[in-house]
């Protein structure tokens, strides 16, 4: 059985940009219990822990410039956010590390919620091991599949007989996570089950701590969390058939880091754009998707063409709800 470590979302303080701002940002629920507060000038956001630091940083800057606005943020996982909050009409925005699924679109439609998709960055989903695991620097996609599939390898020496004769200690995304969905699709395979005997969590810092504490550990999460902890964990290069490629902003931007380069999104409920605070926040967000802030967090910013597409789509949807 997987061990679910989902808990209350972390407070502010990820980057210097968040320090000491006094911004009106609140951590709401971080699981499937409780409700978001409702108030004037309120924007409610749930979803992906991978996209969370981007939204957190932008929300902090927005709230500093708009002190009456209150941005309520929660880490629920992409799927948890869609299923329990966004498509239920309880949040305005869902952070997402994958595209919305057909079943989620149907759920949204049943509650008269129209999701509007906006890509906001590109990520290099990163596999990490303990810094003292000197025996491994690169793994093939097939080797990763054997480690993470159900009924696959049980210890390191099952992958390579030169590796330690020690069992894996594995940390990864919870099943409500878009990161879980993406990793399963690209590494484990759609027709194969992801193993369940691992520590499953929406708290990426828990993965860092777990991998840091054991020389036989492995985990995976968004590149942002690796870039924040390069001395605590070691990133593994991936061989997709053309040699070992390390995760980085550069290899994600070129697509060379395959198959774990992915787009990150926010989804906005169309009717929420009728609220001035929501639409001002989303405009502010879109304006900053090409900024150095995205790179400082650990993701690839959008190019100006994609940003312009987002802005055109946003203004069109705003016109439809405010006409």
N, C-alpha and C positions, 0 to 999 in steps of 0.2 A: 504494500500500500504506500502511496506517496504521502509524505508528511507536509501538511499545508501550514506554512509559516506566515501567511498573510496577517498583517497587523496594522495598527494605525500608521498613516502616512507620515513620513519624516517632515520635520519642520523646515523653515527656510535656512539658507546659509550655504547652498551648494557652491556658489561662486561669489566673488567679491561684489558683483553687481547686485547681489541680493542683500549684502550686509548693511545693517543699520538704516534701511530705508524707511522703516515704520509703515510699510505698505499695508493696505487693508486687504490682506490675503488670509484666508482661514483654511485650515485643514479640516475637511468635512469627514465623512465616514470613509473607511478604507476597506470595507468588506461588503457584505450584502445585507447588513442590518442598519437601522437608523434611516433618517431622511435628511436631505439637504435643507438648510435654512432658506426661507423665502423672505425677501425684503426688497424695498426699493433700491435701485442701482445695484442689483445683484446679478452676477453671472455664475452659473453652476457648471462645473467641469468635472468629469470623471474619466476613467479609462486607463490607457496604457502607462505603465511605469517607465517605459522607454522614452515616450514623448513628454512625460511629466516635467523633466528639468527644463525643456524648451518653454513649455507653457508657464511654468513657475517663474522663469526669468523674465519673460515678456509681461506676465501679469504683475510682477513686482514693479517693473518700470512704468507700466500703465497706471497702476494704483498710486504711484508716487506723483504722477502728473495729474491724476484724477482722484483726489483723496476721498471723495464721497462714494467712489465705486468700491464694491466688495466682491472679490473673486474667490469663490469657494472651490478648492481643488481637492481631488481625491485620487489615490491609486487603487483601482479596482481590477486592473487588467482590461485589455481591449474588449474581450468577449463579455466579461462581467459588467463593464460599463455600458455596452450596447444592450445586453439582455436585461439588466436589472434597473437601469436608470435612463439612458438616452432614449431607447425605443419605447420605454414606458412613459415617456413624457416628463421625466423628473429632472433632467438636466438639459442645458442649452447646447453644450459642446461635449463631444467624446474624443479624447486623445486615442489614436489608433496606430499600432505598428504593423497593420495589414489592412487590406481593403475590406469593406463591410461585406459580410456573407449574404447570400440570397435569403436565407432563413431570417436573418436580422432585418433585411429590407422589408420582408413580409411582416415581421413583428411591428416594425415602425409604422408601416402602412395601416395595420389594424388599429393603431392608436393615433392615426392622423398626424404622424410625425414624418416629415420629408427631410431626409438627410442630404446635406450638401457637402461634397467631398473637396477638401483642399490639401494637396501635398504641401509639406512644410520643410522637409529636409531629407537627406539620404544618410543611411546608417550602414556601418560595416558590423553586422552581428558577429560578436567575438567569442571564441572558445578560449578559456583560460585554464591554466594549471598552476600549481604551486611554484614559486620562483626557484625552489631547490630541486625541482623535478628536471634535472639536467639530462636525463635520458631521452626526453622528447621535446622537439622544437617544431615539428611539422607532422601533420596527419593527412592521409588521403580522405576523400569523402566516404569511401567504402569503409575505412577503418573507423571513422566517426559513426557511421551507420551501425557497425557491429557493437560499438560501445553503448549506443543509446537506444537500440531497438530492443523490444521485449524478447526474451530468450536468446539474447546475443552473448557477447563476451562477458565474462564475470570478473576477470582480473587482467592486469596490464600484460602479463605474459601470454595471454590468449591472442593479443594483437601482434606481438613481436616477442620471440623468445629471449631477446636481449633485454627486455623490459623487466621490471621487478615482478616477482611471483607474489603479488599483493592485490587484493580486491580493490575495485574502484570505490571511491567515495564521491558521489555525484550530487551536484547542485544545479538546479535549473528553474525554468519558468513554470508557474502553475498552469493548469489546463485552461484557466480562464484568460490566459495571456495570449496576445497576438504573437509575441515572440515564440511561445510554445508552438502555435499553429504554423508559423513560418519555418521554424527549425524542423518540425516534423515533416512538413511538405518537402523541403529542400534536402534534408539529410536522411531522415528515417525512411521517408517514402509514404505516399498516401495510402498504400495498400498494406502497410506494416504498422503495428502498434509501437508507440513510444513506450519505453520501459517505465514502470510505475514505482520501482524501488529506488527512488532518489528523493532528495530534499527539495520539495516544490514550494516556491515562494514568489510573491509579487514584489518583495523587498530586495532589490538588486544588491544593496550593501550587505545583506545577509549572505548572498552568494560570495561576495568578496571575502567576507570574514571566514566563511566555511572553507573556501579554497586556500586561503592564507594559512589556515590552521592544520592542514594535512598535506604531506608530501605525495599522497596518492589520490588527491582530489582533482576534480575537473568540474567546470561550470560553464555556462554561456549566458550572455546578456548583450545589451546594446553597447556600442563602442564608447559612448560617453562615460560609462561606468568604469571601463578599462582605462580610459585616458585620465580619469580622476585618480586612479590607483595603480600607476605603472610599476611601482616598487613593491606593491603588495601581492600582485599576481602576474603571471607571465602569459602573454598572448601566444596562441598557437597559429602558425602559418597553415594554410589549407592548400592541398594539392588537388585540383579539380581535373587533372589530366595533363596540365601544361606546366607542371613544376610548382614549387611551394611559393605561395604569395601571402605576405603578412597583411593583416588588417590595418588600414590607415585611411585618413581622409582622402589621400591621393588615389589609392587603389580602389576606394569606393566610388570616387568621382569618375574614374575611367571605366569602372565595371570590371576591372582586372581581378578584383577579389570576388571570385565566384565560388559557390552559388549563394553566398551570404550577404551580398549587397542588396539593400531593400529600401523602398520609399517609406517615409513616415507621414502621417496625416493627422489633421483634425477634421471632424465631421460636425457641422453646425445644423441645428434644427431650423428649417426655413422660417417657421412662424416666430421663432425667437428673435429673428432680425427685425421684427416690428418694434422691439424694445430698444430705445436709443443707447442704453449702456452696452447691450450685447453687440449691436452693430458697430459702435465706436471701438469696442475692444477687438472685434474681428478685423476691422480695418487696420487698427494699430498693429495687430499680429501680422497681417499680410505684408504690411510695409517693412517689417523687420526680418522677413524670411531670406533676404539676400545679405543680411548684415554679418559682421564679424562675430556677433553674439552667438550665432548658431555654431560657428567653427570653434569658438572658445568653449562651448558646452561639449563638443566632441562629435559634431555631425557636419555633413556637407551642406552649405546653404544652397538655396535655389538659385538658378540663373535668372537673369532679368526677364527672359522670355516666359518662363514658367510663372514668375511673379506677376507679370502683366496679365497672363491668362487667369490667374487667381483673382486679381483685382477686377477684371472685366466680369467674371462670373459673379463675384460678390455684389458688385453694383447692380447687375441685372436682377439678382434675387431680392436685393433691398428694394428696388423699384417695384417689383411685383407685390411685395407685402405692404408697401407704404403708399401705393397709388390710391 
